[in-house]
């Protein structure tokens, strides 16, 4: 691998070698291990995000490697583990079962009505828990091997096992959450590990001391009340962000205000539907409004400039379309480089 790296030309054509960006790294030589979780069993609107990891992988070889924030960032070593066909197959099976549960509830009928779907719901929740456990185990193993970890979903339920692995290794960290939705629903539609419940489940983890949410614009009354009552959750709603920007507040100032709420160690949880839907039109639940891509990168840069340490990231809800994969691949590469930069600066 070292000879391969020596001969590698970062300005050359991206090699289709099964790795992100066509980079010449394997598990041993890479510092960053990227796990795919092709799982969208509980999605309640558009499907296709289970294919997001493959779309990102396919698009990534078209990217040039020069990064304005970290020109040699690729040298850190990035390796994407093979996408699990077993999880993909289970996703297809359990997604069909979940659709029956969602349809029953949408009709306003109880799950106990004949045929009784409560055992099906239990089975789905158990399958989701098994995926969480799989990711926890793989993430823990990588961290113990001195690796950094990133996750590509699937829907936004995907990174929970990784959050739990980080909690086993850090006493105190925050989550910077980019999303159109708060994801603070308790077992949405009966699914304990719903995509709409990821942050509700995250704040059950005591090591997560702060959750800072940016771009929210499609939210329930209960979630707003939960945010208002919590001393661990801070929300920057998209309409309020826009109103401040229209009134003359600079985005840089807003970024610094947002970051001030976060502790020293930060995980970035990025749902692409936090962006303007022109950038992610095939995502599961697109919402008008949202952030520009460079706006989010500016926020992440300010996070690094503040001296905070990015300890991990996830990217979720990338749709099953070439353009979405292209945007997703750029987000993954930027986050990988900013994480490396933040860790270099915090040494």
BELZICOR-V897645 format. One record per residue. N is the residue number from 1. RES is the residue in one letter. SS is DSSP state (2 for helix, 1 for strand, 0 for the rest). PHI is phi as a letter, one per 20 degrees, with the letter a starting at -180 (NA if undefined). D_CENTER is the distance of its C-alpha to the mean C-alpha in whole Angstrom. Layout:
n->{N:N}
res->{RES:RES}
ss->{SS:SS}
phi->{PHI:PHI}
d_center->{D_CENTER:D_CENTER}
This chain:
n->{1:2:3:4:5:6:7:8:9:10:11:12:13:14:15:16:17:18:19:20:21:22:23:24:25:26:27:28:29:30:31:32:33:34:35:36:37:38:39:40:41:42:43:44:45:46:47:48:49:50:51:52:53:54:55:56:57:58:59:60:61:62:63:64:65:66:67:68:69:70:71:72:73:74:75:76:77:78:79:80:81:82:83:84:85:86:87:88:89:90:91:92:93:94:95:96:97:98:99:100:101:102:103:104:105:106:107:108:109:110:111:112:113:114:115:116:117:118:119:120:121:122:123:124:125:126:127:128:129:130:131:132:133:134:135:136:137:138:139:140:141:142:143:144:145:146:147:148:149:150:151:152:153:154:155:156:157:158:159:160:161:162:163:164:165:166:167:168:169:170:171:172:173:174:175:176:177:178:179:180:181:182:183:184:185:186:187:188:189:190:191:192:193:194:195:196:197:198:199:200:201:202:203:204:205:206:207:208:209:210:211:212:213:214:215:216:217:218:219:220:221:222:223:224:225:226:227:228:229:230:231:232:233:234:235:236:237:238:239:240:241:242:243:244:245:246:247:248:249:250:251:252:253:254:255:256:257:258:259:260:261:262:263:264:265:266:267:268:269:270:271:272:273:274:275:276:277:278:279:280:281:282:283:284:285:286:287:288:289:290:291:292:293:294:295:296:297:298:299:300:301:302:303:304:305:306:307:308:309:310:311:312:313:314:315:316:317:318:319:320:321:322:323:324:325:326:327:328:329:330:331:332:333:334:335:336:337:338:339:340:341:342:343:344:345:346:347}
res->{X:X:X:X:X:X:X:X:X:X:X:X:X:X:X:X:X:X:X:X:X:X:X:X:X:X:X:X:X:X:X:X:X:X:X:X:X:X:X:X:X:X:X:X:X:X:X:X:X:X:X:X:X:X:X:X:X:X:X:X:X:X:X:X:X:X:X:X:X:X:X:X:X:X:X:X:X:X:X:X:X:X:X:X:X:X:X:X:X:X:X:X:X:X:X:X:X:X:X:X:X:X:X:X:X:X:X:X:X:X:X:X:X:X:X:X:X:X:X:X:X:X:X:X:X:X:X:X:X:X:X:X:X:X:X:X:X:X:X:X:X:X:X:X:X:X:X:X:X:X:X:X:X:X:X:X:X:X:X:X:X:X:X:X:X:X:X:X:X:X:X:X:X:X:X:X:X:X:X:X:X:X:X:X:X:X:X:X:X:X:X:X:X:X:X:X:X:X:X:X:X:X:X:X:X:X:X:X:X:X:X:X:X:X:X:X:X:X:X:X:X:X:X:X:X:X:X:X:X:X:X:X:X:X:X:X:X:X:X:X:X:X:X:X:X:X:X:X:X:X:X:X:X:X:X:X:X:X:X:X:X:X:X:X:X:X:X:X:X:X:X:X:X:X:X:X:X:X:X:X:X:X:X:X:X:X:X:X:X:X:X:X:X:X:X:X:X:X:X:X:X:X:X:X:X:X:X:X:X:X:X:X:X:X:X:X:X:X:X:X:X:X:X:X:X:X:X:X:X:X:X:X:X:X:X:X:X:X:X:X:X:X:X:X:X:X:X}
ss->{0:2:2:2:2:2:2:0:0:0:0:0:0:0:0:0:0:0:0:2:2:2:0:0:0:0:0:0:0:0:0:1:1:1:1:1:1:0:0:0:0:0:0:0:0:0:0:0:2:2:2:2:2:2:2:2:2:2:2:2:0:0:0:0:0:0:0:0:0:0:0:0:2:2:2:2:0:1:1:1:0:0:0:0:2:2:2:2:2:2:2:2:2:2:2:2:2:2:2:2:2:2:2:2:2:2:0:0:0:0:0:0:0:0:0:0:0:2:2:2:2:2:2:2:2:2:2:2:2:2:2:2:2:2:2:2:2:2:2:2:2:2:2:2:0:0:0:1:1:1:1:1:1:0:0:0:0:0:0:2:2:2:2:2:2:2:2:0:0:0:0:0:1:1:1:1:1:1:0:0:0:0:0:0:0:0:0:2:2:2:0:0:0:0:2:2:2:2:2:2:2:2:0:0:0:0:0:1:1:1:1:1:1:1:1:1:0:0:0:0:2:2:2:2:2:2:2:2:2:0:0:0:1:1:1:1:1:2:2:2:2:2:2:2:2:2:0:0:0:0:2:2:2:2:2:2:2:2:2:0:0:0:0:0:1:1:1:1:1:1:1:2:2:2:1:0:2:2:2:0:0:0:0:0:0:0:0:0:0:0:1:0:2:2:2:2:2:2:2:2:2:2:2:2:2:0:0:0:1:1:1:1:1:1:1:1:0:0:0:0:0:2:2:2:2:2:2:2:2:2:2:2:2:2:2:2:2:2:2:2:2:2:2:2:2:0:0}
phi->{NA:f:f:f:f:f:e:f:d:f:e:f:f:f:e:e:c:n:d:g:m:m:f:e:c:c:g:f:e:e:e:d:d:d:d:e:c:f:c:b:f:e:f:d:c:e:d:p:f:f:e:g:g:f:f:f:g:f:f:f:f:e:e:f:e:f:d:f:e:b:g:d:g:f:f:f:n:c:c:d:f:g:f:f:f:f:f:g:f:f:g:f:f:f:f:f:f:f:f:f:f:f:f:f:f:f:e:m:d:f:f:f:f:f:f:f:d:f:f:f:f:f:f:f:f:f:f:f:f:f:f:g:f:g:f:g:f:f:f:g:f:f:f:f:e:n:e:e:c:c:c:d:e:l:f:f:f:g:e:g:g:f:g:f:f:f:f:f:d:c:f:b:b:d:d:e:d:e:a:f:c:f:l:d:e:e:l:g:l:n:e:g:d:f:f:e:d:f:e:f:f:f:f:f:e:f:f:e:e:b:c:d:d:c:o:f:b:c:b:e:g:f:f:f:f:f:f:f:e:e:e:d:d:c:d:d:f:g:f:f:g:f:f:f:f:f:e:o:f:e:f:g:f:f:g:f:f:g:f:g:f:e:f:f:d:c:d:d:d:d:e:f:f:f:e:g:f:f:e:b:f:e:f:f:c:f:c:g:n:n:e:e:f:f:f:f:f:f:g:f:f:f:f:f:f:f:n:f:d:e:e:r:b:c:c:c:m:f:f:e:b:f:f:f:f:f:f:f:f:f:f:g:f:f:f:f:f:f:f:f:f:f:f:f:f:e:f}
d_center->{29:31:34:31:29:32:33:30:30:27:29:29:28:25:26:24:24:21:19:16:19:22:22:25:23:23:21:24:24:21:19:15:15:12:11:11:10:12:12:13:16:16:15:18:18:17:17:15:12:13:14:11:11:15:15:13:15:18:18:17:21:22:20:23:22:23:21:23:21:21:24:24:20:20:23:21:20:17:17:15:16:18:16:18:20:21:18:18:21:21:18:21:23:21:20:24:25:22:23:27:26:24:27:29:28:28:31:32:33:33:31:34:36:38:36:34:30:30:30:27:25:25:25:21:20:22:20:17:18:19:15:14:17:17:13:15:18:17:15:18:20:18:18:22:22:22:18:15:12:9:7:6:6:9:8:6:9:8:7:10:12:10:11:14:15:14:17:19:19:19:21:19:16:14:11:10:9:9:10:13:13:13:12:15:17:19:19:19:21:22:19:18:15:14:11:13:14:10:11:15:14:13:16:18:17:20:19:16:19:17:14:14:13:14:14:15:18:18:19:21:24:23:20:22:24:22:21:24:25:23:23:20:18:18:18:18:19:19:23:23:22:24:27:27:26:29:31:31:28:27:23:23:25:22:20:22:22:19:18:22:20:18:19:20:17:13:10:7:4:4:5:8:11:11:13:16:17:19:16:14:17:16:13:13:15:15:17:20:19:16:16:17:15:17:17:14:15:18:16:14:18:19:17:18:22:22:22:19:17:14:13:10:6:3:3:4:8:9:13:16:18:19:18:14:14:16:14:10:12:14:10:10:13:13:11:13:16:15:14:17:19:19:20:23:24:23:26}
